């Protein structure tokens, strides 16, 4: 069983348990293996972020840290309870105050942290990287950082590293941002609002898929280890966690986490227009009639369905992602079952199922939303989930924007990844920029397909 404890405003609709009070008794009991087994719950404090923990479009907890900690709790034979904080400072404070047994939030092992906490065996190695916008600042060395605007998140291992470097580079300066996370600072660099920031290599790998102008200029350090932090007195729990992480079962869990969340990243590439045009001529004719029939059955534009299928699978009926979605329309097993698809690899079933699911999402969008906005919001729900889309609509209303306008909503969706906003939303963090880019690409592909067909194909 998974239980979630979050900030009060984030916990609506979830099972909420009271965290331990910040007293000496709670601190003493935190991390005690015998007490964990006695209560039957492993308490984990984490951070709402794509490299740690978040809710997917089915409102299920997912993420690299969630994957590993859930497997460890199963190994211990106990349930798991998550407390979600919106900053590294919040995570470490909660652990120090006895609110959790383990902090699992992409934490680097640093000398300063080792003075306060005990660490289990490392589960991943990363490098701190200086990331800049390829079209503006291009520092090649630490010394050259003095000539750019550099901002990093507060209370981070990046600050510790920069402070160490400052003794050799007196001109080195930076700003610390306590309001935004690393992902938001990377976005600001992409937008040319900042010259550079520092981020762990795994975070950079994920975000470069969405912000291709981001460029890694150089590594700020050699590789460092990520690990779970525990209370300093939690020796037995640390030994148990280390034994499991280094066991065959633990290694398999770590490998599964890497395959699911990171293995696909080096293969990602933005679509080459020439490849699309070639496939319009050579591949699309096989599925033309299927898109036509599905569009007619559900009152959807056939070319939009074709463009969506290209975005999902590049029109490969056997496509499969590390997360298990499959087929031309890349349906999850759960979605396929819900729309009556028995074989996701069958092109006709996949297209029919994808169109039916998109139509279902559209039917759940308020009928007062005008066309084509209602269909665009349905596409966003197809990508990110209806729950997160409704969060964005409520946030739009709060910000004085029109929740029934896609033009306004696409400005609000990215804020689902901004920690100034997502802690107050019912379903918390989401990669809100992804559905915006998803729809932009689909509309772009639809235009390319239509223009190519109209020109005589």
Secondary structure, 3 states (H helix, E strand, C coil): CEEEECCHHHCCCCCCCCCCCCCHHHHHHCCCHHHHHHHCEEEEEEEEECCCEEECCCCCEECHHHHHHHHHHHHHCCEEEEEEECCHHHHHHHHHCCCCCEECCCCECCHHHHCCEEECCCCEEECEEEEEECCCCCCCCCHHHHHCCEEEECCCHHHHHHHHHHCCCCCCCCEEECCCCHHHHHHHHHCCCCCEEEEEHHHHHHHCCCCCCEEEEEECCCCEEECCEEECCCHHHHHHHHHHHCCHHHHHHHHHHHHHHCCCHHHCCCCCHHHHHHHHHHCHHHCHHHHHHHHHHHCCCHHHHHHHHHHHHCCCCCCECCCCCECCCCECHHHHHHCCCCCCCCHHHHHHHHHHHHHHHHHCCCCCCCCCHHHHHHHHHHHHCHHHHHHHHHHHHHCCCCCCCHHHHHHHHHHHHCCCCHHHCCCCCCCHHHHHHHHHHHHHHHHHHHHHHHCCC
